Amino acid sequence: MFTWPHLVYVEFLAMLASTVVLIVLSLLSGAPLEEAASADTTPNPMKAPWYFLGLQELLVFFDPWLAGVVLPGLIIVGLMVIPYIDINPKGIGQYNYTDRKFAVLTFCYGLALWYIFIVVGVYLRGLDWGWYWPWDNWKLHKEAAAVSLIDLEIIMMQGLGIAQSTANLLTYLITGAFYAIGFTIPFLFFRKFYDALGFVRYNLMMFFFMTMMLVPLKVMIRLMFNIKYLLITPWFKI
């Protein structure tokens, strides 16, 4: 049933059923629009539609150019290169978790990560885009988190007593080490995985994978240690 061509029939029926449900819902309920805009009042917080709130939440943790252009672009390009990277012949034409554990888990992780950002933006962001738990008073302003944020470069300068140029170089080395370790570990301990993919596919896959891992890591560092940027370059900030 869950193989070609029977799977196509099931998917087509599911698509028709989903279309009917959406049409019925659109007839029974109105669109979830806010009240008409007023020139005298600015909404606080100003939230994008829910499907864009993931991007708006990323803007809190990353440079606007990265959060608004680079990361969404990498998501699109990453989805485009999946068919060229995944050379596993097993599971083609059917839903198969057993033979595609890494691919399925990685995709589910990325999908869940995106929806987590949306949920945070919808339910946990209040006045001035501050973090509000459901039991907090959402009418009271909280101290802006940006007041206590500091760059890793400044922490190194103050803590180690080194020059700014040296501290900046260390941030480059730390970021490079993160990617280098991620690229090296599978190469050393999962050599069959590397041999199956080949040099080009392996490096492409690990670049997208490590970048995806960097996003939640950067978020946790920001929330736990109040570090605004890990790396500052003339072109972008991480």
LOZABA-907806 format. One record per residue (C-alpha): residue in three letters; chain; x, y, z. Coordinates in nm, 3 decimals. Each point is the difference from the previous one (the first is absolute). Layout:
REM LOZABA-907806
+-----+---+---------+---------+---------+
|   r | c |       X |       Y |       Z |
+-----+---+---------+---------+---------+
| ala | A |       X |       Y |       Z |
...
+-----+---+---------+---------+---------+
This chain:
REM LOZABA-907806
+-----+---+---------+---------+---------+
|   r | c |       X |       Y |       Z |
+-----+---+---------+---------+---------+
| met | A |   0.000 |   0.000 |   0.000 |
| phe | A |   0.281 |   0.240 |   0.086 |
| thr | A |   0.202 |  -0.062 |  -0.317 |
| trp | A |  -0.023 |   0.111 |  -0.362 |
| pro | A |  -0.255 |   0.030 |  -0.159 |
| his | A |  -0.252 |  -0.055 |   0.281 |
| leu | A |   0.157 |   0.274 |   0.212 |
| val | A |  -0.087 |   0.258 |  -0.267 |
| tyr | A |  -0.370 |  -0.083 |   0.031 |
| val | A |   0.011 |   0.034 |   0.378 |
| glu | A |   0.182 |   0.334 |  -0.023 |
| phe | A |  -0.245 |   0.129 |  -0.261 |
| leu | A |  -0.299 |  -0.092 |   0.218 |
| ala | A |   0.168 |   0.166 |   0.298 |
| met | A |   0.053 |   0.315 |  -0.208 |
| leu | A |  -0.368 |   0.006 |  -0.102 |
| ala | A |  -0.111 |  -0.049 |   0.360 |
| ser | A |   0.229 |   0.280 |   0.119 |
| thr | A |  -0.135 |   0.231 |  -0.271 |
| val | A |  -0.359 |  -0.069 |   0.105 |
| val | A |   0.084 |   0.067 |   0.366 |
| leu | A |   0.169 |   0.332 |  -0.087 |
| ile | A |  -0.295 |   0.110 |  -0.214 |
| val | A |  -0.250 |  -0.083 |   0.275 |
| leu | A |   0.209 |   0.183 |   0.262 |
| ser | A |   0.031 |   0.307 |  -0.223 |
| leu | A |  -0.378 |   0.009 |  -0.044 |
| leu | A |  -0.080 |  -0.046 |   0.369 |
| ser | A |   0.257 |   0.233 |   0.157 |
| gly | A |   0.158 |   0.328 |  -0.097 |
| ala | A |   0.369 |   0.067 |  -0.048 |
| pro | A |   0.195 |   0.062 |   0.326 |
| leu | A |   0.059 |   0.368 |  -0.077 |
| glu | A |   0.064 |   0.270 |   0.258 |
| glu | A |  -0.201 |   0.319 |   0.027 |
| ala | A |   0.053 |   0.280 |  -0.251 |
| ala | A |   0.330 |   0.184 |   0.040 |
| ser | A |  -0.005 |   0.333 |   0.183 |
| ala | A |   0.236 |   0.290 |  -0.069 |
| asp | A |  -0.013 |   0.094 |   0.369 |
| thr | A |   0.099 |  -0.339 |   0.143 |
| thr | A |   0.301 |  -0.220 |  -0.067 |
| pro | A |  -0.053 |  -0.365 |   0.101 |
| asn | A |   0.243 |  -0.132 |   0.259 |
| pro | A |   0.134 |  -0.248 |  -0.082 |
| met | A |  -0.020 |   0.032 |  -0.376 |
| lys | A |  -0.022 |  -0.362 |  -0.113 |
| ala | A |   0.017 |  -0.136 |  -0.351 |
| pro | A |  -0.252 |  -0.262 |  -0.118 |
| trp | A |   0.058 |  -0.329 |   0.180 |
| tyr | A |   0.166 |  -0.162 |  -0.301 |
| phe | A |   0.267 |   0.275 |   0.001 |
| leu | A |   0.049 |   0.007 |   0.376 |
| gly | A |   0.280 |  -0.256 |  -0.026 |
| leu | A |   0.204 |   0.253 |  -0.199 |
| gln | A |  -0.095 |   0.281 |   0.238 |
| glu | A |   0.115 |  -0.210 |   0.295 |
| leu | A |   0.332 |  -0.074 |  -0.173 |
| leu | A |   0.060 |   0.375 |  -0.024 |
| val | A |   0.033 |   0.004 |   0.380 |
| phe | A |   0.299 |  -0.233 |  -0.005 |
| phe | A |   0.173 |   0.071 |  -0.331 |
| asp | A |   0.112 |   0.291 |  -0.213 |
| pro | A |  -0.296 |   0.121 |  -0.214 |
| trp | A |   0.184 |  -0.087 |  -0.321 |
| leu | A |   0.055 |  -0.356 |   0.122 |
| ala | A |  -0.346 |  -0.053 |   0.150 |
| gly | A |  -0.191 |   0.162 |  -0.284 |
| val | A |   0.201 |  -0.103 |  -0.306 |
| val | A |   0.276 |  -0.257 |   0.055 |
| leu | A |  -0.174 |  -0.253 |   0.227 |
| pro | A |  -0.327 |  -0.008 |  -0.202 |
| gly | A |   0.211 |  -0.029 |  -0.315 |
| leu | A |   0.193 |  -0.293 |   0.147 |
| ile | A |  -0.328 |  -0.170 |   0.092 |
| ile | A |  -0.120 |   0.024 |  -0.360 |
| val | A |   0.334 |  -0.105 |  -0.150 |
| gly | A |   0.031 |  -0.283 |   0.253 |
| leu | A |  -0.338 |  -0.140 |  -0.102 |
| met | A |   0.103 |   0.026 |  -0.366 |
| val | A |   0.325 |  -0.195 |   0.045 |
| ile | A |  -0.153 |  -0.283 |   0.206 |
| pro | A |  -0.078 |  -0.217 |  -0.308 |
| tyr | A |   0.358 |   0.041 |  -0.121 |
| ile | A |   0.158 |  -0.077 |   0.338 |
| asp | A |  -0.220 |  -0.294 |   0.100 |
| ile | A |   0.124 |  -0.288 |  -0.213 |
| asn | A |  -0.157 |  -0.275 |   0.212 |
| pro | A |  -0.204 |  -0.219 |  -0.240 |
| lys | A |  -0.198 |  -0.155 |   0.284 |
| gly | A |  -0.339 |   0.138 |   0.084 |
| ile | A |  -0.064 |   0.159 |  -0.339 |
| gly | A |  -0.372 |   0.018 |  -0.077 |
| gln | A |  -0.109 |  -0.080 |   0.355 |
| tyr | A |   0.012 |   0.138 |   0.350 |
| asn | A |   0.295 |  -0.179 |   0.155 |
| tyr | A |   0.153 |   0.104 |   0.332 |
| thr | A |   0.213 |  -0.310 |   0.059 |
| asp | A |   0.227 |   0.054 |  -0.300 |
| arg | A |   0.008 |   0.382 |   0.023 |
| lys | A |   0.034 |   0.077 |   0.370 |
| phe | A |   0.254 |   0.281 |  -0.038 |
| ala | A |  -0.187 |   0.172 |  -0.283 |
| val | A |  -0.340 |  -0.028 |   0.170 |
| leu | A |   0.123 |   0.110 |   0.343 |
| thr | A |   0.196 |   0.293 |  -0.144 |
| phe | A |  -0.299 |   0.121 |  -0.200 |
| cys | A |  -0.234 |  -0.036 |   0.299 |
| tyr | A |   0.248 |   0.186 |   0.219 |
| gly | A |   0.016 |   0.293 |  -0.242 |
| leu | A |  -0.378 |   0.008 |  -0.039 |
| ala | A |  -0.053 |  -0.010 |   0.378 |
| leu | A |   0.258 |   0.275 |   0.049 |
| trp | A |  -0.189 |   0.228 |  -0.239 |
| tyr | A |  -0.332 |  -0.057 |   0.177 |
| ile | A |   0.159 |   0.055 |   0.341 |
| phe | A |   0.102 |   0.350 |  -0.110 |
| ile | A |  -0.356 |   0.063 |  -0.120 |
| val | A |  -0.151 |  -0.121 |   0.330 |
| val | A |   0.240 |   0.219 |   0.198 |
| gly | A |  -0.089 |   0.302 |  -0.213 |
| val | A |  -0.374 |  -0.058 |   0.031 |
| tyr | A |  -0.036 |  -0.098 |   0.366 |
| leu | A |   0.312 |   0.117 |   0.188 |
| arg | A |   0.078 |   0.345 |  -0.141 |
| gly | A |  -0.172 |   0.300 |   0.158 |
| leu | A |   0.061 |   0.372 |   0.046 |
| asp | A |   0.314 |   0.128 |  -0.175 |
| trp | A |   0.055 |  -0.357 |  -0.121 |
| gly | A |   0.091 |  -0.106 |   0.352 |
| trp | A |  -0.023 |  -0.358 |   0.123 |
| tyr | A |  -0.329 |  -0.055 |   0.184 |
| trp | A |  -0.107 |  -0.330 |   0.151 |
| pro | A |  -0.374 |  -0.078 |  -0.012 |
| trp | A |  -0.031 |   0.074 |   0.375 |
| asp | A |   0.178 |   0.338 |  -0.020 |
| asn | A |  -0.183 |   0.331 |  -0.002 |
| trp | A |   0.004 |   0.091 |  -0.369 |
| lys | A |  -0.097 |   0.363 |   0.070 |
| leu | A |   0.321 |   0.081 |   0.191 |
| his | A |   0.314 |   0.102 |  -0.188 |
| lys | A |   0.311 |  -0.205 |   0.071 |
| glu | A |   0.358 |   0.120 |  -0.010 |
| ala | A |   0.128 |  -0.016 |  -0.355 |
| ala | A |   0.224 |  -0.305 |  -0.043 |
| ala | A |   0.227 |   0.193 |  -0.237 |
| val | A |   0.120 |   0.216 |   0.292 |
| ser | A |   0.195 |  -0.288 |   0.156 |
| leu | A |   0.128 |  -0.158 |  -0.322 |
| ile | A |   0.370 |  -0.003 |  -0.079 |
| asp | A |   0.209 |  -0.135 |  -0.287 |
| leu | A |   0.235 |  -0.296 |   0.048 |
| glu | A |   0.283 |   0.217 |  -0.132 |
| ile | A |  -0.047 |   0.251 |   0.284 |
| ile | A |  -0.020 |  -0.278 |   0.259 |
| met | A |   0.338 |  -0.132 |  -0.117 |
| met | A |   0.153 |   0.348 |   0.003 |
| gln | A |  -0.113 |   0.064 |   0.357 |
| gly | A |   0.051 |  -0.351 |   0.136 |
| leu | A |   0.332 |  -0.082 |  -0.164 |
| gly | A |   0.139 |   0.353 |  -0.025 |
| ile | A |   0.081 |  -0.032 |  -0.369 |
| ala | A |  -0.023 |   0.246 |  -0.289 |
| gln | A |  -0.313 |   0.027 |  -0.212 |
| ser | A |   0.176 |  -0.138 |  -0.307 |
| thr | A |   0.111 |  -0.308 |   0.194 |
| ala | A |  -0.347 |  -0.053 |   0.147 |
| asn | A |  -0.155 |   0.033 |  -0.345 |
| leu | A |   0.245 |  -0.258 |  -0.136 |
| leu | A |  -0.096 |  -0.241 |   0.279 |
| thr | A |  -0.369 |   0.031 |  -0.090 |
| tyr | A |   0.090 |  -0.093 |  -0.358 |
| leu | A |   0.192 |  -0.304 |   0.129 |
| ile | A |  -0.287 |  -0.109 |   0.228 |
| thr | A |  -0.253 |   0.020 |  -0.282 |
| gly | A |   0.235 |  -0.180 |  -0.236 |
| ala | A |   0.066 |  -0.269 |   0.262 |
| phe | A |  -0.374 |  -0.063 |   0.034 |
| tyr | A |  -0.027 |  -0.079 |  -0.370 |
| ala | A |   0.334 |  -0.185 |  -0.010 |
| ile | A |  -0.102 |  -0.234 |   0.283 |
| gly | A |  -0.337 |  -0.063 |  -0.161 |
| phe | A |   0.163 |  -0.086 |  -0.332 |
| thr | A |   0.274 |  -0.216 |   0.154 |
| ile | A |  -0.190 |  -0.224 |   0.245 |
| pro | A |  -0.214 |  -0.182 |  -0.261 |
| phe | A |   0.305 |  -0.027 |  -0.226 |
| leu | A |   0.200 |  -0.176 |   0.273 |
| phe | A |  -0.263 |  -0.215 |   0.170 |
| phe | A |  -0.255 |  -0.061 |  -0.279 |
| arg | A |   0.230 |  -0.055 |  -0.294 |
| lys | A |  -0.255 |  -0.210 |  -0.190 |
| phe | A |  -0.234 |   0.297 |   0.010 |
| tyr | A |   0.268 |   0.221 |  -0.155 |
| asp | A |   0.098 |  -0.259 |  -0.261 |
| ala | A |  -0.363 |  -0.046 |  -0.105 |
| leu | A |  -0.057 |   0.372 |  -0.054 |
| gly | A |   0.334 |   0.099 |  -0.146 |
| phe | A |   0.197 |   0.319 |   0.059 |
| val | A |  -0.237 |   0.254 |  -0.158 |
| arg | A |  -0.327 |  -0.142 |   0.132 |
| tyr | A |   0.146 |  -0.052 |   0.346 |
| asn | A |   0.125 |   0.358 |   0.034 |
| leu | A |  -0.325 |   0.146 |  -0.132 |
| met | A |  -0.206 |  -0.209 |   0.238 |
| met | A |   0.218 |   0.079 |   0.303 |
| phe | A |  -0.004 |   0.374 |  -0.076 |
| phe | A |  -0.379 |   0.011 |   0.004 |
| phe | A |  -0.018 |  -0.236 |   0.299 |
| met | A |   0.246 |   0.198 |   0.213 |
| thr | A |  -0.166 |   0.329 |  -0.092 |
| met | A |  -0.331 |  -0.146 |   0.114 |
| met | A |   0.165 |  -0.107 |   0.327 |
| leu | A |   0.147 |   0.348 |   0.043 |
| val | A |  -0.343 |   0.166 |   0.012 |
| pro | A |  -0.128 |  -0.157 |   0.328 |
| leu | A |   0.352 |   0.015 |   0.147 |
| lys | A |   0.013 |   0.376 |  -0.060 |
| val | A |  -0.348 |   0.040 |   0.150 |
| met | A |   0.097 |  -0.190 |   0.317 |
| ile | A |   0.323 |   0.200 |   0.039 |
| arg | A |  -0.198 |   0.323 |  -0.033 |
| leu | A |  -0.264 |  -0.105 |   0.255 |
| met | A |   0.238 |  -0.159 |   0.253 |
| phe | A |   0.303 |   0.231 |  -0.015 |
| asn | A |  -0.140 |   0.326 |  -0.148 |
| ile | A |   0.254 |  -0.013 |  -0.282 |
| lys | A |  -0.129 |   0.202 |  -0.293 |
| tyr | A |   0.246 |  -0.096 |  -0.274 |
| leu | A |   0.257 |  -0.280 |  -0.012 |
| leu | A |   0.175 |   0.131 |  -0.309 |
| ile | A |   0.017 |   0.352 |  -0.142 |
| thr | A |   0.122 |   0.050 |  -0.356 |
| pro | A |  -0.014 |   0.300 |  -0.235 |
| trp | A |  -0.278 |  -0.178 |  -0.194 |
| phe | A |  -0.217 |  -0.176 |   0.258 |
| lys | A |  -0.033 |  -0.090 |   0.367 |
| ile | A |  -0.079 |  -0.339 |   0.151 |
+-----+---+---------+---------+---------+
